[in-house]
Amino acid sequence: MAEKTLDGRVAVVTGASRGIGRAAVLALAEAGAHVIAVARTQGALEELDDAVRQRGASATLVPLDLTDYDGIDRLGAAINERWKRLDIVVGNAGILGNLMPVGHITPKVWDQVMAINVTANWRLIRSLDPLLQMSDAGRALFVSSGAASKCRAYWGPYSVSKAALEALVRTYAAETANTKIRAMLLNPGPLRTSMRAAAMPGEDPDTLKTPEDLAPHIVRLASPASEDSGKLYDFPTDRVLEFRAPE
């Protein structure tokens, strides 16, 4: 039986129906949180709900495309009406886009990647910040990537979007430094997910850690005891890394 370190807390997880998001929902629920699971696919959410119930917990299912920005605002309003606060947000949803030279990327692909990986997370913060402010220990965790700093050839939209996400979350952390909110970034590293398989089709998935391996660290970062903010938790090295500005 998992320790109920998050008993009574309310959490939002985006990209909740598979991969890191699904593992996060189950781990947060097992730790006692009521999880508002956000994903595009109703059927996948219902399967997730079954898994949550099997663990003796409950979740609220929200079928939502995160490019429906008004829908994100409605989500915040609904949470306010029911709970009057939010304790945890895990901004996990993201897309890879196409791997190709920067000059070959179509405007449609560029806009799609930025819409999900950057703008949707800004809209989440915009909608949910007042609710996090009402928590005794609001925790905001956003999934980044080593691509934000590696800037490898052909990974342009994804790298740019994750770099922008890191700047967004670090700015939010600075703005909430004197509050009870803590905002963190998470680099999961190479995990056995469908996105990783699409990016690295020749890789043996059995050599990779799983989202379930990562999930306990998400629970830890989401807990009131976690006091780091404006930093990046690097799962491959199990270290919290500070961002250092140039001299």
Number of C-alpha atoms within 10 A of each C-alpha: 6 11 9 13 18 22 15 12 23 23 26 27 26 28 26 31 28 18 19 26 25 26 22 29 34 25 23 33 28 23 23 21 26 21 26 23 26 28 24 16 15 15 12 16 24 14 11 22 21 14 16 21 13 10 15 10 19 20 22 14 18 19 19 19 17 24 14 13 18 12 15 23 15 13 20 22 15 12 17 16 10 8 10 15 23 25 26 33 25 28 26 23 23 23 17 20 20 19 16 14 12 13 8 10 16 11 8 9 14 18 14 17 21 22 20 19 28 20 21 21 25 19 19 21 21 13 19 25 20 15 20 24 18 16 19 14 22 26 27 27 23 21 22 29 22 16 18 20 11 11 15 10 11 16 20 22 26 25 22 20 26 23 21 18 24 25 13 16 24 20 14 21 21 13 13 17 14 9 13 16 26 27 28 27 26 25 20 23 18 20 22 20 16 13 16 16 15 13 14 12 11 8 13 10 17 9 10 14 16 18 20 18 13 19 21 16 17 19 21 15 25 28 21 20 10 13 15 17 24 23 20 24 24 18 16 13 11 11 10 17 15 12 11 7 5 4 3
